[in-house]
Amino acid sequence: MIQNRGDGAPGQVKEVTSLANPLVKDIKALSLKKFRDQQNAFMAEGLKLVIDALDLGWSIRTLVFAKSARGNPAVEKVAARTVAAGGTVLEVSEKVLTAITRRDNPQAVVGVFAQKLMPLKGISPGEGDVWVALDRVRDPGNLGTIIRTADAVGAKGVILVGETTDPFSLETVRATMGSIFAVPVAKASQEAFLAWRKGFSGLVAGTHLKGAVDYRTVDFGAQPVLLVMGNEQQGLTDELAAGCDRLLRIPQAGRADSLNLAVATGVMLFEIRRAALKLDGDSRS
C-alpha cells in the first residue's frame, strides 16, 4: 500500500510497502537494459553516490530510502534536494529495497537518475588530456573498474566502441563506485569512431599482442593521448589496430600470456599519466 505523507502532490514523500506498487515495478524494471533504455534511466546505490551525483549536476528522478533512514539529517537533506528538483521520494520497507536492489543487505538509499552520454563530436582533447576507447568491452565489472580508474588518474573520459556492455547497468554502476557521475562516457560505432579519430590531434596508442613497443619506453609527453583497448577475448579489431599510431605491449614474465582488461588499462593509464601524477603529488607534499 501507498500512504501519502502529505497530499500526494509531486515531490511529496510517499511510503511504499507493496512490491506490486507501480512505482516499485518501474524501478525494479531498471535491472533490464530494455527498460533502462525505454525510461532513459538507471539506478545508483548509496547515500554518498547520490550526493555526488546531485553535486555534479545529474538529474534525479526518484529517491528511495529505507524506513530505518528516516530522521537521518543527510538523507533528509537529499530528500529535500530531490523534491526541489521535481523528483519523487519514496520511503520503503526493507523488503521493497531488497527487491529493487536484488541484494540481501541493500544500501539504505537508492537514486534513479536520467542517463547522460557525451556526444563523440563534443570531445575536443587539449594538451595533456587522456581519453580511453574500449572496443566491445563485455564485462560490466571491467567497464566499471576502468571508469573508476580513469577517474583516479584524471582521464577526461571513456569512449565505448561497437557493441559493448551497458555503462548504466547496476553491475557497472556498482563497480564504478560513483565515478560514473564524474567521468564522461561516449558511445560510437567502429566506423564513427575511426572517422572521429582522424581528427584527433595527439597520440593514438593501442595495446596489442603483436605490439613491438614496450609501453614503458614511450614518451607520452604533454600531448593529448587516446588509449585504445581491445575486447576481453579477441583484442582489438584489425581496423582499430590499423587506426593506432603505436601498438604497445605490456611485457609479462610468468605463464599467463595476457592480463585482465581492467588491469591492463589501469597499468597503461598510470604510465601515461605518471609524469603528471608525480608533479601533482610533489605539489601536495
RABELNOR-V914491 format. One record per residue. SS is DSSP state (alpha for helix, beta for strand, coil for the rest). PHI is phi in whole degrees, 0 to 359 (none if undefined). NEAR is the number of other C-alpha atoms within 12 Angstrom. Layout:
BEGIN
SS_PHI_NEAR / SS_PHI_NEAR
END
This chain:
BEGIN
coil_none_18 / beta_253_22 / beta_239_18 / beta_286_20 / beta_266_17 / coil_123_14 / coil_266_11 / coil_84_16 / coil_291_15 / coil_307_21 / coil_95_26 / coil_286_27 / beta_284_32 / beta_245_35 / beta_268_29 / beta_236_30 / coil_237_28 / coil_254_24 / coil_291_23 / coil_276_18 / coil_298_21 / alpha_302_15 / alpha_295_30 / alpha_294_36 / alpha_300_20 / alpha_296_27 / alpha_289_38 / alpha_301_30 / alpha_297_28 / alpha_292_35 / alpha_289_30 / coil_253_24 / alpha_301_24 / alpha_306_17 / alpha_280_20 / alpha_299_27 / alpha_291_20 / alpha_298_15 / alpha_270_21 / coil_50_26 / beta_218_35 / beta_201_45 / beta_255_47 / beta_225_49 / beta_257_40 / coil_109_32 / alpha_299_31 / alpha_299_23 / alpha_298_34 / alpha_295_42 / alpha_298_32 / alpha_301_24 / alpha_298_36 / alpha_296_32 / alpha_297_18 / coil_269_18 / coil_89_19 / coil_283_30 / coil_272_32 / beta_267_41 / beta_258_37 / beta_217_40 / beta_249_49 / beta_243_51 / beta_221_45 / beta_286_37 / alpha_305_26 / alpha_296_18 / alpha_269_26 / coil_299_24 / coil_92_15 / coil_292_17 / alpha_304_12 / alpha_293_20 / alpha_293_31 / alpha_299_26 / alpha_294_21 / alpha_295_37 / alpha_299_39 / alpha_295_24 / alpha_294_30 / alpha_296_37 / alpha_299_25 / alpha_297_20 / coil_274_23 / coil_87_20 / coil_272_29 / beta_257_36 / beta_242_43 / beta_241_45 / beta_261_39 / beta_235_35 / coil_283_29 / alpha_300_28 / alpha_299_25 / alpha_293_37 / alpha_295_37 / alpha_297_26 / alpha_294_28 / alpha_293_42 / alpha_270_36 / coil_60_22 / coil_231_17 / coil_286_14 / coil_237_18 / coil_288_25 / coil_296_30 / coil_281_37 / beta_226_42 / beta_227_45 / beta_244_47 / beta_251_45 / beta_240_37 / beta_287_27 / coil_293_33 / coil_212_26 / coil_239_28 / coil_272_20 / coil_291_20 / alpha_303_30 / alpha_292_19 / alpha_275_15 / coil_269_29 / coil_230_24 / coil_299_28 / coil_250_19 / coil_302_20 / coil_81_27 / coil_286_33 / beta_235_43 / beta_237_48 / beta_243_48 / beta_248_50 / beta_245_47 / beta_273_41 / coil_52_33 / coil_299_39 / coil_252_29 / coil_268_27 / alpha_297_27 / alpha_295_29 / alpha_298_36 / alpha_298_47 / alpha_298_39 / alpha_294_34 / alpha_294_47 / alpha_298_46 / alpha_296_38 / alpha_293_37 / alpha_302_39 / alpha_296_31 / alpha_297_24 / alpha_267_34 / coil_80_28 / coil_295_40 / coil_276_36 / beta_169_41 / beta_234_45 / beta_248_46 / beta_265_39 / beta_250_36 / coil_77_27 / coil_280_19 / coil_237_29 / coil_294_28 / coil_282_37 / coil_294_47 / coil_253_41 / coil_291_36 / alpha_301_38 / alpha_292_33 / alpha_294_34 / alpha_300_40 / alpha_301_31 / alpha_292_28 / alpha_285_33 / coil_54_32 / coil_100_37 / alpha_291_38 / alpha_303_45 / alpha_275_39 / coil_255_31 / coil_249_36 / beta_300_33 / beta_236_38 / beta_240_33 / beta_230_35 / beta_203_28 / coil_289_22 / alpha_301_29 / alpha_296_18 / alpha_294_21 / alpha_296_31 / alpha_295_28 / alpha_293_17 / alpha_292_27 / alpha_300_34 / coil_299_19 / coil_264_20 / coil_286_30 / coil_272_22 / coil_245_27 / beta_267_34 / beta_253_36 / beta_239_41 / beta_236_44 / beta_266_44 / coil_204_37 / coil_298_24 / coil_267_20 / coil_298_22 / coil_264_18 / beta_252_21 / beta_294_23 / alpha_301_29 / alpha_282_20 / alpha_264_17 / coil_269_23 / coil_267_19 / coil_283_30 / coil_59_20 / coil_259_20 / coil_287_22 / coil_298_28 / beta_234_39 / beta_246_46 / beta_265_51 / beta_250_46 / beta_243_48 / coil_270_40 / beta_302_36 / coil_305_30 / coil_266_18 / coil_253_18 / beta_71_30 / coil_286_35 / coil_293_27 / alpha_300_19 / alpha_294_19 / alpha_290_37 / alpha_298_31 / alpha_292_22 / coil_277_29 / coil_269_32 / coil_286_25 / beta_224_30 / beta_253_31 / beta_249_30 / beta_230_28 / coil_253_32 / coil_299_25 / coil_230_14 / coil_259_9 / coil_269_8 / coil_282_8 / coil_296_10 / coil_258_13 / coil_204_24 / coil_249_29 / coil_303_25 / alpha_302_36 / alpha_294_33 / alpha_294_25 / alpha_299_34 / alpha_295_45 / alpha_297_31 / alpha_302_27 / alpha_294_40 / alpha_296_44 / alpha_291_28 / alpha_290_27 / alpha_300_38 / coil_264_38 / alpha_304_26 / alpha_297_19 / alpha_294_25 / alpha_293_20 / alpha_294_16 / alpha_299_12 / alpha_295_14 / alpha_295_13 / alpha_296_10 / alpha_290_9 / alpha_270_8 / coil_275_7
END
